[in-house]
Amino acid sequence: MSNTGKIAAGIAGALALMAAGAAAMFVFMQGSGDRPASASPVALATPTPRAASTATMSDVTVTIAPDVLGRAGIQTMPATRGASSFGLRIPATVQPNAYRQVVVSSTSAGRVTAVAAEIGGLVRQGDPLVTLHSPEVAEIERAAVSMYADLTLSGQQIARLERLVGIGAASRQELEAARAQQTRVSADLAGARARLLLLGRTQAEVVALTNPAAISPLVTLTAPITGTVTARAANPGQTLDSSVELFTIVDLRTVWVVADVFERDIAAVRVGNAVTMTSAASPDAFSGRVTYVDPQVAADTRTARVRVEVPNPGARLRLGMLVNMHLNTPREVVTIPRSAVQTIDSVDVVYVADAKRPGTFIERSVRLGSTSGDRVEVLAGLAERELVVTGGSFLVRSERSRVDTTAPRPAPDVANAGSPSPPAAGSAPSVVTLDIEVTADGFVPAVTHIPSGTPVRLRFTRRVEETCVTEIVFASLKIRRDLPVNQPVVIQLPSQPPGVLDFTCGMKMVKGQIVVDDRREATR
């Protein structure tokens, strides 16, 4: 064999030995749960599926050697369940009390000759608002005066016929015909007077309408309630049709504070629940009670309206004002110390101690609720009595990040627990609903994972007023939607192939991502 052939054979043999050694090491690492003597005292094991009752995806497991565990100062505490003292904090807006709001409309066609009310002005019941020149009213008054004259004449004729019938100079039939005519004229006059009342005439003006001198085409509309003028659509010289809205008057002595509550929280809200409210415009808190809970959930936002009626002395609450509403809703919740929560790529996680394997901790994505003191609600991802790391959780997180840099997936929403699991073969994929909020920190979460081949409903809610994120833009999909404050905006995404979808604000200053994972990888 030549020297070249010997060298080639040697290289081939070395490669074979290296491949065999790698395969043997792989089998050893897969089959052994013990840490090799030369390994780091902290090692990351393969992902372990968590219980079906708490999530729908694989968890990352961190194993810490016993000799390191004692020196790390790791402490655990069980998640506890009890009556919530947190309440529900949601944004709300001040709206007029619809039961004390009146819209004044034109009662007949005509021309505006004078306006006595201004926007923002206070009017009392009976105060003049606007004067109209109405030919229709003048025509009805002329007819009413004529009917009144006919009715007077009919009364005189009946009195004369009654005397003539008494002496036999007139028939009973003539007398009955005169009385029937009087009844017809009287009914017509009553109808004309009722119509004049509807057109804006007062009872006194109608009763005084007995001669042509009382006829006038001018009609003055007055305030039906005492309140503040919040809208005006009448100006002198303006020609109007009938039933045109001219003024809106609101009694601001009480107002409604209305909030949209997500369906995951609506079950805890009851009529009579105590409510505490604060506003940036007032240093003092004010309180009330829930007076109405909408029996319907909006299909597009998955929210229901909750209303609180609040006294408003001095009109300190102005219509349209933003209010922070704290609903004191008694409910059973799972809570943990705030120190147990770590955040990785905008995803909140905790580390659960494995009772059967000391030194083993499972990373669990959680969805958090309200915070009170040093404790926080856990809405999804954790069960009661599970042991979570409270002291030394940052160390566990650091070791996890050192070995595995993949981002955790957010815990499923309470209302959508169980998704996004892949549909059965041959069935239509179920729609996944994901909530993304706009806060002072930007999009939360900034990165969201979804499986490929699954339709998605993205529900964006802007929670702050001062932000550049006033609209949401998916440039690659040519989608652009406005984001009003506290009004969820739903964007439907069809099934997507694996990859990354970027979204931004309209100015491209704040960015977020939808990571579409390969379904096979997401469910492996």
VEXDREN-2710 file (C-alpha; in Angstrom, 1 decimal):
% VEXDREN-2710
k/r/px/py/pz
1/MET/0.0/0.0/0.0
2/SER/1.3/3.4/-0.9
3/ASN/2.0/6.2/1.7
4/THR/-1.1/8.1/0.5
5/GLY/-3.3/5.1/1.0
6/LYS/-2.0/4.5/4.5
7/ILE/-2.6/8.1/5.5
8/ALA/-6.2/8.0/4.2
9/ALA/-6.9/4.7/6.0
10/GLY/-5.5/6.3/9.3
11/ILE/-7.8/9.3/9.0
12/ALA/-10.9/7.1/8.3
13/GLY/-10.1/5.0/11.4
14/ALA/-9.7/8.1/13.6
15/LEU/-13.0/9.4/12.4
16/ALA/-14.7/6.1/13.2
17/LEU/-13.4/6.0/16.7
18/MET/-14.5/9.6/17.3
19/ALA/-18.0/8.8/16.1
20/ALA/-18.3/5.8/18.3
21/GLY/-17.1/7.7/21.4
22/ALA/-19.7/10.5/20.8
23/ALA/-22.5/7.9/20.5
24/ALA/-21.4/6.1/23.7
25/MET/-21.3/9.4/25.6
26/PHE/-24.8/10.4/24.3
27/VAL/-26.2/7.0/25.4
28/PHE/-24.6/7.4/28.8
29/MET/-25.9/10.9/29.4
30/GLN/-29.4/9.9/28.3
31/GLY/-29.6/6.9/30.4
32/SER/-28.0/8.2/33.6
33/GLY/-29.6/10.6/36.0
34/ASP/-26.4/11.1/38.0
35/ARG/-24.0/13.9/37.3
36/PRO/-20.5/12.9/36.0
37/ALA/-17.7/13.6/38.4
38/SER/-16.2/16.2/36.1
39/ALA/-19.4/18.1/35.4
40/SER/-20.4/21.4/36.9
41/PRO/-22.1/21.1/40.3
42/VAL/-25.2/22.7/38.6
43/ALA/-26.6/21.0/35.5
44/LEU/-29.6/21.5/33.3
45/ALA/-31.6/18.3/32.7
46/THR/-33.8/17.6/29.7
47/PRO/-37.2/19.3/29.6
48/THR/-39.8/17.5/31.8
49/PRO/-43.5/17.6/31.0
50/ARG/-45.4/19.3/33.8
51/ALA/-48.7/18.1/35.2
52/ALA/-51.6/18.6/32.9
53/SER/-53.5/20.5/35.5
54/THR/-51.1/23.4/35.5
55/ALA/-49.9/23.8/31.9
56/THR/-49.8/22.5/28.4
57/MET/-46.1/22.7/27.5
58/SER/-42.8/21.2/28.6
59/ASP/-40.8/22.7/31.6
60/VAL/-37.1/23.2/32.0
61/THR/-35.6/21.3/34.9
62/VAL/-32.5/22.6/36.8
63/THR/-30.6/20.2/39.0
64/ILE/-28.3/21.4/41.8
65/ALA/-25.8/19.1/43.5
66/PRO/-26.4/18.4/47.2
67/ASP/-23.1/19.8/48.3
68/VAL/-23.9/23.1/46.6
69/LEU/-27.5/23.2/47.7
70/GLY/-26.7/23.9/51.3
71/ARG/-24.3/26.7/50.5
72/ALA/-26.7/28.4/48.0
73/GLY/-29.2/29.5/50.7
74/ILE/-32.1/28.3/48.6
75/GLN/-35.4/28.5/50.5
76/THR/-38.8/27.2/49.4
77/MET/-42.4/28.0/50.4
78/PRO/-45.7/26.4/49.4
79/ALA/-48.2/28.3/47.2
80/THR/-51.3/29.0/49.3
81/ARG/-54.9/29.4/48.5
82/GLY/-57.2/31.8/50.4
83/ALA/-59.7/34.6/50.2
84/SER/-58.3/37.4/48.0
85/SER/-57.7/40.7/49.6
86/PHE/-56.2/42.1/46.4
87/GLY/-59.3/43.1/44.6
88/LEU/-59.5/43.8/40.9
89/ARG/-57.8/47.0/39.5
90/ILE/-59.1/48.1/36.2
91/PRO/-59.2/51.4/34.3
92/ALA/-62.6/53.0/33.9
93/THR/-64.2/56.2/32.5
94/VAL/-66.7/58.7/33.8
95/GLN/-70.0/58.7/31.9
96/PRO/-73.3/60.6/32.3
97/ASN/-76.0/59.0/34.3
98/ALA/-78.2/57.9/31.4
99/TYR/-81.3/58.0/33.7
100/ARG/-80.6/61.7/34.3
101/GLN/-79.8/62.8/30.7
102/VAL/-82.3/64.4/28.4
103/VAL/-82.0/65.3/24.7
104/VAL/-84.2/68.3/23.7
105/SER/-85.3/68.1/20.1
106/SER/-87.2/70.5/17.8
107/THR/-90.9/69.7/18.1
108/SER/-91.8/71.2/14.6
109/ALA/-90.2/72.5/11.5
110/GLY/-89.2/76.1/11.7
111/ARG/-86.5/78.8/12.0
112/VAL/-84.5/79.5/15.1
113/THR/-85.0/83.1/16.3
114/ALA/-83.2/83.1/19.6
115/VAL/-81.0/80.8/21.7
116/ALA/-80.8/81.3/25.5
117/ALA/-78.6/78.3/26.6
118/GLU/-74.8/77.9/26.2
119/ILE/-72.6/74.7/26.3
120/GLY/-71.4/74.1/29.9
121/GLY/-74.1/76.4/31.3
122/LEU/-76.4/75.4/34.1
123/VAL/-80.1/75.5/33.4
124/ARG/-83.0/74.9/35.7
125/GLN/-86.2/73.1/34.9
126/GLY/-88.5/75.5/33.0
127/ASP/-85.8/77.9/31.8
128/PRO/-86.1/78.9/28.1
129/LEU/-83.6/77.2/25.8
130/VAL/-84.5/78.2/22.2
131/THR/-87.3/80.1/20.4
132/LEU/-88.6/78.8/17.0
133/HIS/-90.7/80.5/14.4
134/SER/-93.1/77.7/13.4
135/PRO/-95.8/78.2/10.7
136/GLU/-97.1/74.7/11.6
137/VAL/-97.9/75.8/15.1
138/ALA/-99.6/79.0/13.9
139/GLU/-101.8/76.9/11.5
140/ILE/-102.9/74.6/14.3
141/GLU/-103.7/77.5/16.6
142/ARG/-105.9/79.1/13.9
143/ALA/-107.7/75.8/13.5
144/ALA/-108.1/75.6/17.3
145/VAL/-109.5/79.1/17.5
146/SER/-112.0/78.3/14.8
147/MET/-113.0/75.0/16.6
148/TYR/-113.4/77.0/19.9
149/ALA/-115.8/79.4/18.1
150/ASP/-117.8/76.5/16.5
151/LEU/-118.0/74.9/20.0
152/THR/-119.3/78.1/21.5
153/LEU/-121.9/78.4/18.7
154/SER/-123.0/74.8/19.1
155/GLY/-123.6/75.4/22.8
156/GLN/-125.8/78.3/22.1
157/GLN/-127.8/76.4/19.4
158/ILE/-128.4/73.5/21.8
159/ALA/-129.7/75.8/24.5
160/ARG/-132.1/77.4/22.0
161/LEU/-133.3/74.0/20.6
162/GLU/-133.9/72.8/24.2
163/ARG/-136.3/75.7/24.8
164/LEU/-138.1/75.2/21.4
165/VAL/-138.5/71.4/22.1
166/GLY/-140.0/72.3/25.4
167/ILE/-142.8/74.3/23.7
168/GLY/-143.1/72.0/20.8
169/ALA/-141.6/74.3/18.2
170/ALA/-138.7/72.0/17.4
171/SER/-138.2/68.2/17.1
172/ARG/-136.2/66.0/19.4
173/GLN/-134.2/64.8/16.3
174/GLU/-132.9/68.3/15.6
175/LEU/-131.8/68.6/19.2
176/GLU/-129.9/65.3/19.1
177/ALA/-128.2/66.3/15.8
178/ALA/-127.0/69.5/17.4
179/ARG/-125.6/67.7/20.4
180/ALA/-123.7/65.2/18.1
181/GLN/-122.2/68.1/16.2
182/GLN/-121.1/69.7/19.5
183/THR/-119.4/66.4/20.5
184/ARG/-117.5/66.2/17.2
185/VAL/-116.2/69.8/17.5
186/SER/-115.3/69.3/21.1
187/ALA/-113.2/66.2/20.2
188/ASP/-111.5/68.0/17.4
189/LEU/-110.6/70.9/19.7
190/ALA/-109.2/68.6/22.3
191/GLY/-107.0/66.9/19.7
192/ALA/-105.7/70.3/18.4
193/ARG/-104.9/71.4/22.0
194/ALA/-103.1/68.1/22.7
195/ARG/-101.0/68.5/19.6
196/LEU/-100.1/72.1/20.6
197/LEU/-98.9/70.8/24.0
198/LEU/-96.6/68.3/22.1
199/LEU/-95.3/71.1/19.9
200/GLY/-94.1/73.1/22.9
201/ARG/-97.1/75.2/24.0
202/THR/-97.8/75.3/27.8
203/GLN/-101.2/74.3/29.3
204/ALA/-101.9/78.0/30.1
205/GLU/-101.2/79.1/26.6
206/VAL/-103.4/76.5/25.1
207/VAL/-106.3/77.3/27.4
208/ALA/-106.0/81.0/26.6
209/LEU/-106.2/80.3/22.9
210/THR/-109.8/81.6/22.4
211/ASN/-109.5/84.4/19.9
212/PRO/-107.3/85.3/16.9
213/ALA/-105.2/87.7/19.0
214/ALA/-103.7/84.8/20.9
215/ILE/-102.3/83.1/17.8
216/SER/-98.5/83.2/17.5
217/PRO/-96.0/81.4/15.4
218/LEU/-93.3/81.6/18.0
219/VAL/-92.6/78.6/20.2
220/THR/-90.2/78.6/23.2
221/LEU/-88.7/75.2/24.2
222/THR/-87.9/75.0/27.9
223/ALA/-85.5/72.8/29.9
224/PRO/-87.3/69.6/31.1
225/ILE/-84.8/69.0/33.9
226/THR/-82.2/70.9/35.9
227/GLY/-78.7/70.2/34.7
228/THR/-75.7/71.2/32.6
229/VAL/-75.9/71.7/28.9
230/THR/-73.3/69.3/27.3
231/ALA/-74.3/69.7/23.7
232/ARG/-75.9/72.5/21.6
233/ALA/-76.9/72.3/17.9
234/ALA/-79.1/75.4/17.6
235/ASN/-78.0/78.8/16.3
236/PRO/-80.1/81.9/15.4
237/GLY/-81.3/81.9/11.8
238/GLN/-81.0/78.2/11.5
239/THR/-83.8/76.4/9.7
240/LEU/-84.8/73.1/11.2
241/ASP/-86.9/70.1/10.5
242/SER/-88.9/68.4/13.2
243/SER/-87.2/66.0/15.7
244/VAL/-83.7/67.5/15.2
245/GLU/-81.6/67.2/18.4
246/LEU/-80.9/70.7/19.7
247/PHE/-79.5/70.3/23.3
248/THR/-78.3/67.6/25.6
249/ILE/-78.8/68.3/29.3
250/VAL/-77.2/66.1/32.0
251/ASP/-77.8/66.2/35.7
252/LEU/-74.3/65.8/37.0
253/ARG/-75.2/65.4/40.7
254/THR/-74.5/61.7/40.1
255/VAL/-72.4/60.1/37.4
256/TRP/-71.6/56.6/36.2
257/VAL/-68.1/55.1/36.3
258/VAL/-68.0/52.3/33.7
259/ALA/-65.3/49.7/33.3
260/ASP/-64.8/46.8/30.9
261/VAL/-63.9/43.6/32.8
262/PHE/-62.4/40.6/31.1
263/GLU/-64.5/37.5/31.2
264/ARG/-61.9/35.6/33.3
265/ASP/-62.6/38.1/36.1
266/ILE/-66.3/38.8/35.6
267/ALA/-67.4/35.8/37.7
268/ALA/-66.0/37.5/40.8
269/VAL/-68.0/40.8/40.3
270/ARG/-71.4/41.1/41.9
271/VAL/-74.0/43.9/42.2
272/GLY/-73.3/45.5/45.6
273/ASN/-69.5/44.9/45.5
274/ALA/-67.6/47.8/47.2
275/VAL/-65.5/49.9/44.8
276/THR/-62.7/52.4/45.5
277/MET/-61.7/54.9/42.8
278/THR/-58.9/57.3/42.3
279/SER/-58.3/59.9/39.6
280/ALA/-55.2/61.9/38.6
281/ALA/-57.4/65.0/38.7
282/SER/-58.2/64.6/42.4
283/PRO/-56.0/63.7/45.3
284/ASP/-58.9/62.2/47.2
285/ALA/-60.2/58.7/46.7
286/PHE/-64.0/58.2/46.3
287/SER/-66.1/55.1/46.8
288/GLY/-69.3/53.5/45.6
289/ARG/-70.9/50.1/44.9
290/VAL/-71.5/48.1/41.7
291/THR/-75.0/48.8/40.5
292/TYR/-75.0/46.9/37.2
293/VAL/-73.1/44.0/35.6
294/ASP/-73.7/43.5/31.9
295/PRO/-75.2/40.0/31.4
296/GLN/-73.5/39.8/28.0
297/VAL/-69.8/39.5/27.1
298/ALA/-68.7/41.4/24.0
299/ALA/-67.7/38.9/21.3
300/ASP/-64.8/41.0/20.0
301/THR/-63.2/42.1/23.3
302/ARG/-64.4/39.2/25.6
303/THR/-65.3/41.8/28.2
304/ALA/-68.5/42.8/30.1
305/ARG/-69.4/46.2/31.4
306/VAL/-69.5/47.0/35.1
307/ARG/-71.2/50.2/36.3
308/VAL/-70.8/52.1/39.5
309/GLU/-73.1/55.1/40.4
310/VAL/-71.2/57.8/42.2
311/PRO/-72.4/61.0/43.9
312/ASN/-70.6/64.0/42.3
313/PRO/-70.8/67.0/44.5
314/GLY/-69.3/70.1/43.0
315/ALA/-69.0/68.2/39.6
316/ARG/-65.5/67.1/40.6
317/LEU/-65.8/64.1/38.2
318/ARG/-66.0/65.3/34.6
319/LEU/-67.4/63.3/31.8
320/GLY/-64.8/61.2/29.9
321/MET/-62.3/61.4/32.8
322/LEU/-60.1/58.3/33.3
323/VAL/-60.5/56.6/36.7
324/ASN/-58.6/53.8/38.3
325/MET/-61.2/51.4/39.7
326/HIS/-60.4/49.0/42.5
327/LEU/-63.1/46.4/42.8
328/ASN/-63.1/44.6/46.2
329/THR/-64.0/41.2/44.8
330/PRO/-63.9/38.3/47.3
331/ARG/-62.6/35.2/45.6
332/GLU/-60.3/32.2/46.3
333/VAL/-56.9/32.7/44.7
334/VAL/-53.4/31.1/44.8
335/THR/-50.7/33.4/46.0
336/ILE/-46.9/33.3/46.4
337/PRO/-44.2/35.6/47.7
338/ARG/-43.2/38.2/45.1
339/SER/-39.5/37.1/45.6
340/ALA/-40.3/33.8/44.0
341/VAL/-41.0/35.4/40.6
342/GLN/-38.2/35.8/38.0
343/THR/-38.7/37.4/34.5
344/ILE/-37.0/36.0/31.4
345/ASP/-37.7/37.7/28.1
346/SER/-40.9/39.3/29.5
347/VAL/-42.2/36.0/30.7
348/ASP/-42.8/35.5/34.4
349/VAL/-41.5/32.2/35.8
350/VAL/-41.1/30.5/39.1
351/TYR/-39.0/27.5/40.1
352/VAL/-40.9/24.6/41.7
353/ALA/-39.0/22.2/44.0
354/ASP/-39.4/18.5/43.0
355/ALA/-40.3/16.7/46.3
356/LYS/-39.1/13.3/45.0
357/ARG/-35.8/14.6/43.7
358/PRO/-34.0/16.9/46.2
359/GLY/-32.0/19.6/44.4
360/THR/-34.2/19.4/41.3
361/PHE/-36.2/22.5/40.4
362/ILE/-38.7/22.9/37.6
363/GLU/-39.1/26.2/35.7
364/ARG/-42.8/27.1/35.4
365/SER/-44.2/29.9/33.4
366/VAL/-47.0/31.7/35.3
367/ARG/-49.6/34.3/34.7
368/LEU/-49.8/36.8/37.5
369/GLY/-52.6/38.9/38.9
370/SER/-52.7/41.7/41.4
371/THR/-50.0/42.4/44.0
372/SER/-50.5/43.2/47.6
373/GLY/-47.5/43.8/49.8
374/ASP/-45.0/41.1/49.3
375/ARG/-47.5/38.6/47.8
376/VAL/-48.8/38.2/44.2
377/GLU/-51.8/36.3/42.7
378/VAL/-51.1/33.5/40.4
379/LEU/-53.9/33.2/37.8
380/ALA/-52.4/30.3/35.8
381/GLY/-49.4/27.9/35.8
382/LEU/-49.1/26.9/39.5
383/ALA/-51.2/24.8/41.8
384/GLU/-51.9/25.1/45.5
385/ARG/-49.2/23.7/47.8
386/GLU/-46.5/23.4/45.2
387/LEU/-43.2/24.4/46.7
388/VAL/-41.7/27.4/45.0
389/VAL/-38.2/28.8/45.5
390/THR/-38.3/32.1/47.4
391/GLY/-34.7/32.5/48.6
392/GLY/-32.0/32.0/46.0
393/SER/-34.4/31.9/43.0
394/PHE/-32.1/34.3/41.1
395/LEU/-29.3/31.7/41.5
396/VAL/-31.5/29.0/40.0
397/ARG/-32.4/31.3/37.1
398/SER/-28.8/32.2/36.5
399/GLU/-27.8/28.6/36.2
400/ARG/-30.7/27.9/33.9
401/SER/-29.7/30.8/31.7
402/ARG/-26.1/29.7/31.6
403/VAL/-26.9/26.3/30.2
404/ASP/-30.1/26.9/28.2
405/THR/-30.7/30.2/26.5
406/THR/-34.1/29.4/25.0
407/ALA/-36.9/31.7/26.1
408/PRO/-39.8/30.2/28.2
409/ARG/-43.3/30.3/26.8
410/PRO/-45.9/32.4/28.5
411/ALA/-48.5/30.6/30.7
412/PRO/-51.9/30.1/29.0
413/ASP/-54.6/32.7/29.8
414/VAL/-57.1/31.5/32.4
415/ALA/-59.9/31.8/29.9
416/ASN/-57.9/29.8/27.3
417/ALA/-56.2/27.2/29.5
418/GLY/-55.4/24.1/27.4
419/SER/-54.4/26.0/24.3
420/PRO/-52.4/26.0/22.2
421/SER/-52.5/22.2/21.9
422/PRO/-52.5/20.9/18.4
423/PRO/-55.8/19.7/17.0
424/ALA/-56.5/16.1/16.1
425/ALA/-55.7/15.0/12.6
426/GLY/-58.3/16.0/10.1
427/SER/-60.0/18.5/12.4
428/ALA/-59.9/22.3/12.0
429/PRO/-57.3/24.0/14.2
430/SER/-58.7/25.8/17.2
431/VAL/-58.1/29.6/17.5
432/VAL/-55.6/30.7/20.2
433/THR/-56.3/34.0/22.0
434/LEU/-53.3/35.9/23.2
435/ASP/-53.4/39.2/25.2
436/ILE/-50.7/41.8/24.7
437/GLU/-50.9/45.1/26.7
438/VAL/-49.3/48.4/26.0
439/THR/-47.8/49.8/29.2
440/ALA/-45.2/52.4/30.1
441/ASP/-42.6/49.7/29.4
442/GLY/-43.9/49.0/25.8
443/PHE/-45.5/45.8/24.7
444/VAL/-46.1/43.2/27.5
445/PRO/-45.1/40.5/26.7
446/ALA/-42.7/41.8/24.0
447/VAL/-42.1/38.3/22.7
448/THR/-45.0/35.8/22.3
449/HIS/-44.7/32.2/21.1
450/ILE/-47.4/30.4/19.1
451/PRO/-47.4/27.0/17.3
452/SER/-47.3/26.9/13.6
453/GLY/-50.5/26.0/11.7
454/THR/-52.8/27.5/14.4
455/PRO/-55.1/30.6/13.8
456/VAL/-54.5/33.3/16.4
457/ARG/-56.5/36.1/17.9
458/LEU/-54.2/38.9/19.1
459/ARG/-55.9/41.2/21.6
460/PHE/-54.0/44.4/22.1
461/THR/-55.0/46.7/25.0
462/ARG/-53.4/50.1/25.5
463/ARG/-53.3/50.9/29.2
464/VAL/-51.5/54.2/29.3
465/GLU/-52.3/57.6/27.8
466/GLU/-48.8/59.0/27.4
467/THR/-47.1/56.6/24.8
468/CYS/-46.2/56.6/21.2
469/VAL/-48.0/53.3/20.7
470/THR/-51.3/54.8/19.5
471/GLU/-51.5/52.2/16.7
472/ILE/-50.2/48.7/16.0
473/VAL/-48.5/47.8/12.7
474/PHE/-47.7/44.4/11.1
475/ALA/-45.7/45.6/8.2
476/SER/-45.2/42.2/6.6
477/LEU/-49.0/41.5/6.7
478/LYS/-49.9/45.1/5.7
479/ILE/-52.0/45.5/8.9
480/ARG/-52.4/48.8/10.7
481/ARG/-54.9/49.4/13.5
482/ASP/-55.5/52.3/15.9
483/LEU/-55.2/51.6/19.6
484/PRO/-57.6/53.7/21.7
485/VAL/-56.9/53.8/25.5
486/ASN/-58.5/50.9/27.4
487/GLN/-60.3/49.6/24.3
488/PRO/-59.1/46.1/23.3
489/VAL/-58.3/45.8/19.6
490/VAL/-58.5/42.3/18.1
491/ILE/-56.4/41.2/15.1
492/GLN/-57.1/37.9/13.6
493/LEU/-54.0/36.1/12.2
494/PRO/-54.4/33.0/10.0
495/SER/-52.3/29.9/10.4
496/GLN/-48.6/31.0/10.1
497/PRO/-45.5/29.0/9.0
498/PRO/-42.6/28.7/11.4
499/GLY/-40.7/32.0/11.7
500/VAL/-40.9/35.5/13.3
501/LEU/-43.6/38.1/12.8
502/ASP/-42.5/41.6/13.9
503/PHE/-45.0/44.3/15.0
504/THR/-44.3/47.9/15.9
505/CYS/-46.0/51.1/16.9
506/GLY/-46.8/53.6/14.1
507/MET/-43.5/55.4/14.6
508/LYS/-41.5/52.1/14.7
509/MET/-40.0/53.1/18.1
510/VAL/-41.5/50.3/20.1
511/LYS/-41.2/46.7/18.8
512/GLY/-42.5/43.2/19.6
513/GLN/-42.4/39.8/18.1
514/ILE/-44.6/36.8/17.5
515/VAL/-42.4/33.7/17.3
516/VAL/-44.1/31.0/15.3
517/ASP/-42.6/27.7/16.5
518/ASP/-42.6/24.5/14.4
519/ARG/-45.6/22.5/15.7
520/ARG/-43.5/19.3/15.8
521/GLU/-40.9/21.0/18.0
522/ALA/-43.6/22.7/20.2
523/THR/-45.3/19.4/20.9
524/ARG/-42.3/17.0/21.0
END
